């Protein structure tokens, strides 16, 4: 135990002992005839620094965004605005993200942040996009733009992984995939549908890195769609991302659902037949696929890079 930890532990023990003696002395007959509570001994003074915010950590988050180059990655990946007056694509995306981080549950809550002068000063900006502008920006997205945004975030994510302590990239990257039914109270949201148990909403497929519990990709379909739909493409992208980051081995993991047991092995069999679309990654052996049940894929070991510079394509083995 270091000296500082021993000192802190000794102070805590002394404070605990003093508080115990105080509580013991307090148990005695009350001879004053007055209640014990209500005699506060606190004096209040109003200092000159009266500006404060409940979201003090937002400045640190802004520094992390600047250090990872996230805003630049977003601007280089999205072209949704013809003219910046004055906000760029990254400004709109970060505005919505800040709103969620500060407890906002809908776009209208952005208005509370726009009228928080200390919050604006902490971000170093004169203003934020209003909720109406944020809603118009969201309507400009199509499926390709949503995927491009996720890829931009993941490129910045790699810059956070690489400086991690030694051994972080040596452990297997465990990629999870799971889908959940997300209900909605809206009546006209695009793509929503009714699930098998009567819930109106979406089927949200989340592909995440279990090592850090970070979501890598999010797929949104109608609630009536199979939970495994589209998982193969996201698996391919997640594998390529982890390879690019420097992970030596990768394990794919999923949680089979009882109502989809017949469909799961058939969908995952595609991984055993097709060469994964990531340079330097071999196609899984069918014999290994037969030896491992669905959801327990073996580690994918890297192969020696090919001499030519052509990128590997998705091909089917005989």
N, C-alpha and C positions, 0 to 999 in steps of 0.2 A: 504494500500500500504506500502511495507517495506521501510526501510531507503535507501537501495541501489537503489531501483527502483525510489524513489523520486529524489535521487541525479542524476541518469542517465537522468531522464526526464528534470530536471532543466538544465543540461549541454546541452542537445539537443535543448531546447528552447533558451538558450543563444547563441548557435552556429547558430541557424536559424536566430535570430535577428541580429547578427553581419554580417552574409552573406547578409541579406536584406539591411542593411545600406551600405555595400560595393557596391552592385549592383546599388543602388540609386546614390552614388557618382560617379559611372563610366559613367553615362549619362551626358556628358558635352562636349563642343566644343574641338576638338583636335587641340591644338596650336603648337604641336611639328612638324607637317608635316611628321611624320613617322607612319607606320602601328602599330596597337596595339599589334597584335600577333607576335610571332617570337623572343621575347626577354626573353628566358627561364632563370630562376634563379635556376638551379639545378646543383649540383656537384656530380659526380659519383666517387665512390671509389671501388676498387676490393679487397674484403677481402680474407683471406686464405681459408675459407670454401666455395669452389666453386662447391661442389657436391650437386645436388638436383634431385628430381623426381616429375613428375606431378601426381603421385599416392601415396600421402602421407598417405592416410587412409588405405593402405593395411596392415600396421603393426597392426592397431587396429583390423581389420578383422581376422588376424592370431591369435591374442590373444583371440578373441571370440571363434574361432575354438578350440583352446587349452583348454579353460575353459569348453566348452560343451562336450569335448571328441569326437568330430565329426570324427576326423581321425581314432581313435580307433574303432568306430562303423563301419566305412566303411571297414577297414581291416578285422574285424571279420565277415563281411557279404559277402564279395566278395573274391573268389579264382580264379582269372583269370590268374595269373602269376605263373609259376613253379619256377622261380628264380628271386630274386630282385637284379637288377644290375644298380644302387642301389635303384631304385624307387619302392615303394610299391603301391598297388592299390589306396590308399588314395592320394598319391602324384600325380598320373595321374589325378584323379578326381578333386583335388583342383587346379591343373595347368590349366585345362580347365575352371574351375570356375573363377579363378583369371583373365584369359584372357578376359572373358566376362565382369567382373566387371571393367576392365581397358579400356573398349570400343572396344575390339576385336570382329570382326564379323565372323571370320573364323579361322580355326586352324593355318593357315599360319601366323596369327598375333601374335602367341606365340613367333615367332622369335624376334620380337621387344623387348619383355620382357626378353628374354635370353641374349640380348646384353646390357641390362640396369644394370650397375654395382650397382647403388644405390638401384634399385629395388631388386636385389638379396641379397644385404646386409640387406635390411629391412626385408626380409623373413628369414634371417639367413641361407642361403643355398649357395652352390657353383655354382649350375647350375639348370636348369629346363629341363624337357623332351622336345626334339625338336618336331616340328609339325609332322614329319613322324612317330615318336614313339607314339605320341598322337593319330594319325589316326589308327595305328595298335592296340592300346589299345581299341579304340571304337569298332573296328570290332570283338573283342572278346565277346561282350555282346550278350546275347540272352534275350528273354522276361523275363525269371526267374531272370536273373542277374539285369535287369533294375528294376524289382519290389523289389529285395533285396536291391538295392541302395536306393530306395525311402524309404523303411522301416528303413534303417540305419539312414537316414537324419531325419526321424520323431522321432526316439528314442532320438536323440540329441535335437530335437525341444522341447520335453517334459521337458527337463532340463532347458529350457528357460522359459517355461510357469509357472512352479511351483513356482519360486521365485517372480512372479509378485505381485503387491499390492493386498491387501485383497479385495475380491469382483470380481476379474478377473475370478476365477473358479466358482463363484456363479451364474453368468449370463448364460443364455442358450448359448450353442455352436451352432451357425448357420452354417450349412455345405451347401455350394453352389455347384452346378454342372452345367457346361455349356460347349458346344462344339463349336469350330470355325473352319472354313476352312483355312488351312495354305498353301498358294501357294508355289511352289518351281520352280526354274529355271533349276534344274537338269533334266537329261533324264533317268538315270539308278538307281535312288535311290530305295532301296528295300521297297516294300509295298505301294508306291505311286499309286494313281489312279485318275480318272477324276470325278469331282463332278457333281451335277445336273445342274449347271450353266456353265459347261465347263472349270472349273479351275482344272489344274493338281496340286496335292499336297496331303495333309493329313487332316484327321479330328482329331483335337486335343481336347480331353475331359479333362477338368481341374476340379478337385474336390478341393475346397478351404475352409478355415475357414474364414467366413465373418468378425468375430470379429477382426481379425488381418490382414486380406487380405493376408494370407499366402497360397500358393498352397501346398496341401497335397499329391495329386496323379495326375499323368499325364498319360493318355492313348492315344496312337497314332495308328490310323487306316487309311486305305485308304480313300480318300475324298468321295468315293461313298458309304461309310457305314453310317447307321443311326446315328445321333448325340447322341442318348441315349444308344447305344450299349456298354455293359460292365459297366454301371453306378451302377448296383446293387452291384456288388462285391466291387467296390470302396467305395460305401456308407457303406457297412459292415465294411470295414477296417478303414474308417474314424471314424465311431461310436466307434469301439473298441479302437482306438487311443485316442479319447476324453475322453472315460470312464477311460482309464488307466491314463490319465493326471489328472483326478479329477473333470471334469465338472459334475455338478449335473443333468443337463437336456440338451437335444440335440434336435435341430429342423433341419429337412431336407428341403431344398429349391431348387427349380429349376425354370428355365425360359422356359415355353413351347413355342415351335416354331409353327407357323401357319401350315407349311406343314407337321408337325408330330403330330398334335393334336390327330388323331385316335390311334397312336401307343403309345403315352406317358402314358395315364392312364393304358393301358394294361401292359406296362413294370413295372410301379410302383406298380401295384397290387400285384406283387411278394413280396413286402415289407409287405403287409398286410396278406399274406398267409404263409410266411416262418418265422421261428424264426431266428432273426439276429444272426450271428455267433460271438457273443461277450458274455463272461461269465457275468451273472448277469443282462442281458437285456431281458425283457419280449417280447413276440411276440405282435405286434400291434393288437388291436381288430378290427375285420372286421366292426363292427358297427361304430367305430370311422373313419375307412377308408371311409365308405359310407357318413359320415357327413362332410368330409373334401375333397374338390376337389383336383385334382393332383397339386402338387407343394406347398400345404399348409398342410403338415403333422402335427399332434399334437405333443406336447412335449412328448418325451419318458422318463418316470419316472423309476428310478431303482427299482428293487425288492430285497427282502431279499435274501442273498446268500443261495444256497442249502447246505444241511448238508454234502452230499457226495462231493468228490473232482473231480468228473468227469467234463470235459469241455462240455458245451452245444454244440450240433450238429445242423446242419441246418435240421430241420424237418418241415413237412407240417401239419398244423392243419386241423382237419376235417371240 
